[in-house]
């Protein structure tokens, strides 16, 4: 019995195959005895075995796969579907060589490719990748992007999305943005649209472009409602509420605060079926209630956020929010207690992230008020370094100002000899430039006040030097 080219080509569609998968693939190309065919291919050096699995050798595998994709897409898609079906139903032993995560993501991606015209496949793939990311499998989007690029032989809209998502989860948000923008160039309404527009909204929000953030977030909310994606709505409405609250804090328009409260209350209502996300909704809701002068409701919301948050990052975030809320209420005792709890929790779990960066900045402010310069500087420097790593413009601006303000306090206290004046001026310039960029007018006023203090401190110490902060 001779082996046909079609048989080799369908086998080339599988990254790996065992006997059962190989037999099913061969059935698409006329059948034949799988043991005999695979034995002949192995003897001819066309395939290679490893840990109970087989694959066609390179470069033959890529050449035959591309040929089949171009010349017989129906057979190509059917072959991909065979592999995906076996893997997703747990009817294969290939996890031994591909790993559980690699096999699951590859199978889900090939399932999407084999049935691209089915909109539900997009949601299945995006949901699968997000599930793996939530399990701290940080390369999930990268795996999906690589499989899409390899098996589609081109960059399509979903591979753009996965590439952007991979960059985003790795903290490279600036590089991720163009990929998400390209995802939204069509009027397609699917899960990729929802997530890309949400993350673009987050990006614009962090840059201070609240009008653009609102447009992206409203597009995401509209798509999520159309798809009836309740969990996605909870997350996006929460971000939308935060952005509208920020607009209110910038321009004082009460309609923005009302929109923030309404969005966050809807998110909390929808979160009844997703209790794990309730703390992330309750935190900004408490802040919005405080701005709306609903103090009792603010206290109730933040208490619930702390109570419901699991140990680790969620609890740190909740305690940080409680510290900031009670600081703004003038309750220094509860503020200090919450801050200490949050810092202890962060140290126990060795946590990183934007909320911790914010917490460190809050802690630096507290130590600054207590005139504990060494600790204040250490916390502020850690916070600023974390903000730079996260590429969070808003946080960089605020933490740079905190560090500069600590130095100015030292100068005013007669300790100018312990301060690098050029660093102070550099920090103030950087902070002001970024705050102007993100249109944070209250922040700019705060910086200008610190710059005025810096000038006055220069005059009081008799310094005749001209510094960049004076320009």
C-alpha positions in Angstrom: 0.0 0.0 0.0 1.4 3.4 -1.0 1.0 6.5 1.0 -0.7 9.4 -0.8 0.2 13.1 -0.6 -3.2 14.0 0.6 -2.7 11.6 3.6 0.6 13.3 4.5 -1.0 16.8 4.0 -3.9 16.1 6.4 -1.4 14.7 9.0 0.6 17.9 8.6 -2.3 20.0 10.0 -1.8 18.5 13.4 0.9 19.9 15.7 1.2 16.4 17.1 -1.1 13.3 16.8 -1.4 10.0 18.5 -2.7 6.8 16.8 -6.4 7.7 17.3 -6.1 11.2 16.0 -3.9 10.0 13.1 -6.5 7.4 12.1 -9.3 10.0 12.1 -7.2 12.4 10.0 -6.3 9.7 7.5 -10.0 9.0 7.2 -10.5 12.4 5.7 -8.0 11.5 2.9 -9.4 8.2 1.9 -8.7 6.1 4.9 -6.2 3.2 5.1 -4.7 1.2 7.9 -3.3 3.9 10.3 -0.6 1.6 11.7 0.6 0.7 8.3 0.6 4.3 6.9 2.3 5.7 10.0 4.9 2.9 9.9 5.8 3.7 6.3 6.1 7.4 7.0 8.3 6.8 10.0 10.6 4.5 8.0 10.8 7.1 5.2 11.8 9.8 7.8 8.7 11.8 7.1 7.5 11.7 10.7 9.2 11.7 14.1 7.9 10.2 17.4 8.2 11.6 20.9 6.6 10.6 24.2 3.8 8.6 22.5 3.0 11.3 19.9 3.9 11.8 16.2 4.3 14.7 13.9 5.4 15.3 10.3 9.0 16.7 10.3 9.8 20.2 9.3 10.0 21.8 6.8 7.6 19.3 5.2 4.9 19.9 7.8 4.7 23.6 7.2 4.9 23.3 3.4 2.1 20.6 3.2 0.0 22.5 5.7 0.2 25.8 3.7 -0.5 23.9 0.5 -3.6 22.3 1.9 -4.8 25.6 3.4 -4.5 27.3 0.0 -5.8 24.5 -2.3 -8.4 22.7 -0.2 -9.6 24.9 2.7 -12.6 22.7 3.4 -10.3 19.7 4.0 -7.9 21.8 5.9 -10.6 23.1 8.3 -12.0 19.6 8.7 -8.6 18.3 9.7 -8.1 21.1 12.2 -11.5 20.3 13.6 -10.5 16.6 14.1 -7.5 17.6 16.2 -9.5 20.2 18.2 -12.4 17.7 18.9 -10.1 15.0 20.2 -8.2 17.4 22.4 -11.2 19.3 23.8 -13.0 16.1 24.6 -10.0 14.7 26.4 -9.7 11.8 23.9 -6.0 12.1 23.4 -2.8 11.6 25.3 -0.9 14.5 23.7 -0.9 16.6 26.8 2.2 14.6 27.8 4.2 16.4 25.1 2.2 19.7 24.6 1.3 20.3 28.3 -2.2 20.7 29.6 -2.3 24.5 28.9 -0.6 24.2 25.5 -2.9 21.5 24.3 -6.1 23.2 25.6 -5.2 26.6 24.1 -4.0 25.1 20.8 -7.2 23.0 20.5 -9.5 26.0 21.3 -7.6 28.1 18.7 -7.8 25.5 16.0 -11.4 25.0 16.7 -12.0 28.7 16.1 -10.0 28.6 12.8 -11.9 25.6 11.6 -15.2 27.4 12.1 -14.3 31.1 11.7 -17.8 31.9 10.3 -19.4 30.9 13.6 -19.4 34.0 15.9 -19.6 31.9 19.0 -16.1 30.5 18.3 -14.6 34.0 18.9 -16.2 34.2 22.4 -15.1 30.6 23.2 -11.5 31.4 22.3 -11.4 34.8 24.1 -13.0 33.3 27.2 -10.6 30.4 27.2 -7.6 32.7 27.0 -9.0 35.0 29.7 -9.6 31.9 32.0 -6.0 30.9 31.6 -4.8 34.4 32.3 -6.9 34.5 35.5 -5.0 31.4 36.5 -1.8 33.4 36.2 -0.8 31.5 33.0 0.7 34.8 31.6 1.6 33.4 28.1 -1.9 32.3 27.2 -2.6 35.1 24.8 0.9 34.7 23.3 0.2 31.0 22.6 -3.1 31.8 20.9 -1.6 34.5 18.8 1.2 32.2 17.7 -1.2 29.4 16.7 -3.5 31.9 14.9 -0.5 33.3 12.9 0.8 29.8 12.1 -2.4 28.2 11.0 -4.1 31.1 9.2 -0.8 31.9 7.4 -1.7 35.6 7.9 -2.4 38.2 10.5 -6.2 38.4 11.0 -8.3 40.5 13.4 -8.3 38.0 16.2 -4.5 37.4 16.0 -4.2 41.2 16.3 -6.3 41.1 19.4 -4.3 38.3 21.0 -1.0 40.0 20.3 -2.4 43.2 21.9 -3.7 41.2 24.9 -0.4 39.5 25.4 1.4 42.8 25.4 -1.2 44.2 27.8 -0.8 41.5 30.4 3.0 41.8 30.2 2.7 45.5 31.2 3.5 46.8 27.7 0.3 48.8 27.4 1.6 51.5 25.0 2.6 48.8 22.5 -0.7 47.0 22.9 -2.9 50.0 22.0 -2.3 50.0 18.2 -3.3 46.3 18.0 -6.6 47.0 19.8 -7.2 50.0 17.6 -6.9 47.7 14.5 -9.3 45.3 16.1 -11.9 48.0 16.2 -11.5 49.1 12.6 -14.5 47.0 11.6 -18.1 47.2 12.9 -17.9 43.6 14.1 -19.6 43.0 17.4 -18.0 40.1 19.2 -16.0 39.3 22.4 -12.8 40.8 20.9 -14.6 44.1 20.3 -15.8 44.1 23.9 -12.4 43.5 25.4 -10.4 45.7 23.0 -12.7 48.7 23.5 -12.7 48.2 27.3 -8.9 48.1 27.5 -8.5 51.1 25.2 -10.9 52.8 27.5 -8.7 51.9 30.4 -5.6 53.1 28.5 -7.2 56.5 27.7 -8.4 56.8 31.3 -4.9 56.3 32.7 -3.7 58.9 30.2 -6.3 61.4 31.4 -8.2 61.5 28.0 -11.5 60.9 29.7 -13.6 61.8 26.6 -11.9 59.2 24.5 -12.1 56.7 27.5 -15.9 57.4 27.6 -16.3 56.7 23.9 -14.4 53.4 24.1 -16.1 52.2 27.2 -19.6 53.1 25.9 -18.8 51.1 22.7 -17.8 48.1 24.9 -20.9 48.4 27.1 -23.1 48.5 24.0 -21.5 45.4 22.5 -21.6 43.5 25.8 -25.4 44.3 26.1 -25.9 43.1 22.6 -24.0 39.8 23.4 -25.7 39.5 26.8 -22.3 39.1 28.4 -23.2 39.9 32.1 -19.8 39.3 33.6 -18.2 41.5 31.0 -20.7 44.2 31.7 -19.9 44.1 35.4 -16.2 44.7 34.7 -16.8 47.4 32.0 -19.5 49.3 33.9 -17.1 49.4 36.9 -14.4 51.0 34.7 -17.0 53.4 33.2 -18.1 54.4 36.7 -14.6 55.1 37.7 -14.0 57.2 34.6 -17.2 59.2 35.1 -16.3 59.9 38.7 -12.9 61.2 37.6 -14.6 63.5 35.1 -16.7 64.8 37.9 -13.6 65.4 40.1 -12.0 67.3 37.2 -15.0 69.4 36.0 -17.5 69.4 38.8 -20.4 68.4 36.5 -22.9 66.7 38.7 -24.3 64.6 35.8 -20.9 62.9 35.6 -21.1 61.9 39.2 -24.7 60.7 38.8 -23.6 58.6 35.8 -20.8 57.1 37.9 -23.1 56.1 40.7 -25.7 54.7 38.3 -23.1 52.6 36.4 -21.5 51.3 39.6 -24.9 50.4 41.2 -25.9 48.5 38.0 -22.6 46.7 38.1 -23.1 45.7 41.7 -26.6 44.5 40.9 -25.3 42.4 38.0 -22.5 41.0 40.2 -25.0 39.1 42.3 -24.2 36.0 40.2 -20.5 36.7 40.3 -19.6 37.2 44.0 -15.9 37.1 43.3 -16.0 40.4 41.5 -18.1 42.3 44.0 -15.2 43.8 46.0 -13.8 45.4 42.8 -17.2 47.1 42.3 -17.8 48.1 45.9 -14.4 49.9 46.1 -15.2 52.6 43.5 -18.8 52.7 44.5 -17.8 53.7 48.0 -15.7 56.5 46.6 -18.5 57.7 44.4 -21.0 57.6 47.3 -18.5 59.7 49.3 -18.3 62.3 46.5 -22.1 62.3 46.4 -22.1 63.0 50.1 -23.8 59.7 50.9 -21.4 59.0 53.7 -23.2 56.2 55.4 -23.6 54.3 52.1 -19.9 54.9 51.4 -18.9 53.4 54.8 -21.2 50.4 54.2 -19.8 49.8 50.7 -16.1 49.9 51.7 -16.8 47.7 54.8 -18.4 45.1 52.5 -15.5 45.3 50.1 -13.0 44.6 52.9 -15.2 41.8 54.3 -15.8 40.0 51.0 -12.2 40.4 49.6 -10.2 37.2 49.6 -6.7 37.3 51.1 -4.0 38.6 48.8 -4.3 41.3 46.0 -8.1 41.7 46.4 -7.8 42.4 50.2 -4.8 44.8 49.6 -6.9 46.7 47.1 -9.9 46.9 49.5 -7.8 48.0 52.4 -6.1 50.6 50.3 -9.4 52.0 49.2 -10.6 52.1 52.8 -7.4 53.9 53.9 -7.9 56.6 51.2 -11.7 56.9 51.9 -11.1 57.5 55.7 -8.2 59.8 55.0 -10.5 62.0 52.9 -13.1 61.8 55.7 -10.5 63.0 58.2 -10.4 59.8 60.3 -6.7 59.5 60.7 -6.9 56.5 63.1 -8.9 54.3 60.7 -6.7 55.6 57.8 -3.5 54.6 59.5 -4.9 51.2 60.6 -6.1 50.4 57.1 -2.8 51.4 55.6 -0.8 49.3 57.9 -3.0 46.3 57.3 -2.7 46.7 53.5 1.1 47.1 53.6 1.4 44.0 55.8 -0.8 42.0 53.5 1.2 43.1 50.5 4.5 42.1 52.1 3.1 38.7 53.1 2.0 37.9 49.6 4.9 39.7 47.8 2.4 41.6 45.7 2.9 43.9 42.7 0.5 46.0 40.6 -1.1 49.4 40.2 -3.1 49.3 43.5 0.1 48.4 45.4 1.9 51.3 43.7 -0.9 53.6 44.8 -0.8 52.2 48.3 2.9 52.9 48.5 2.3 56.4 47.4 -0.4 56.8 50.1 2.0 55.4 52.7 4.7 57.8 51.6 2.3 60.7 52.1 1.5 59.5 55.6 5.2 59.2 56.6 5.8 62.6 55.0 3.2 64.1 57.3 4.9 62.4 60.3 8.3 63.8 59.0 9.7 60.3 58.8 11.8 61.3 55.8 13.8 58.1 55.3 10.8 55.9 55.2 8.7 58.4 53.2 11.4 58.6 50.5 11.8 54.8 50.4 8.1 54.3 49.9 7.8 57.1 47.3 10.8 55.7 45.3 9.3 52.2 45.3 5.9 53.6 44.2 7.4 55.7 41.4 9.6 52.8 40.1 6.5 50.6 40.1 4.5 53.2 38.2 7.3 53.5 35.6 7.3 49.7 35.1 3.5 49.7 34.7 3.7 52.6 32.2 0.9 54.3 34.2 1.2 58.0 33.3 -1.2 59.1 36.0 0.6 57.3 38.8 4.0 58.4 37.6 2.8 62.0 37.8 1.4 61.7 41.3 4.2 59.6 42.8 6.9 61.9 41.2 5.2 64.8 42.9 5.0 63.0 46.2 8.7 62.3 46.1 9.5 65.9 45.1 7.3 67.3 47.9 9.1 65.2 50.5 12.4 66.7 49.3 10.9 70.2 49.5 9.8 69.5 53.0 13.4 68.6 53.9 14.7 71.8 52.3 12.2 73.9 54.2 13.3 72.0 57.4 16.8 73.2 56.9 18.1 69.9 55.5 18.9 71.1 51.9 22.3 69.5 52.2 20.7 66.0 52.2 18.7 66.7 49.0 19.7 66.5 45.3 18.2 69.7 44.1 18.5 68.8 40.4 16.4 65.6 41.1 13.8 67.7 42.8 13.4 70.0 39.9 13.4 67.1 37.4 10.7 65.4 39.3 8.5 68.5 39.5 9.0 69.2 35.8 8.1 65.6 34.8 5.1 65.6 37.1 3.7 68.9 35.8 4.2 67.9 32.2 2.3 64.6 32.7 -0.5 66.2 34.7 -1.0 68.8 31.9 -1.0 65.9 29.4 -3.7 64.1 31.2 -5.6 67.3 31.9 -5.6 66.9 35.7 -6.1 70.5 36.6 -6.3 69.9 40.3 -3.0 68.1 40.1 -1.4 70.9 38.1 -2.5 73.4 40.8 -1.0 71.1 43.4 2.3 71.0 41.5 2.4 74.7 41.1 2.0 75.1 44.8 4.9 72.8 45.4 7.0 74.7 42.9 6.2 77.9 44.7 7.4 76.4 47.9 10.5 75.2 46.2 11.3 78.8 45.1 10.5 80.2 48.5 12.8 77.6 50.1 15.6 78.6 47.7 15.2 82.2 48.7 15.0 81.5 52.4 18.3 79.5 52.3 20.0 82.2 50.3 20.5 80.1 47.3 21.3 82.2 44.2 21.3 79.3 41.8 18.7 79.2 39.1 17.0 75.9 38.9 14.9 74.4 36.2 11.8 74.5 38.3 11.9 78.4 38.1 11.6 78.3 34.3 
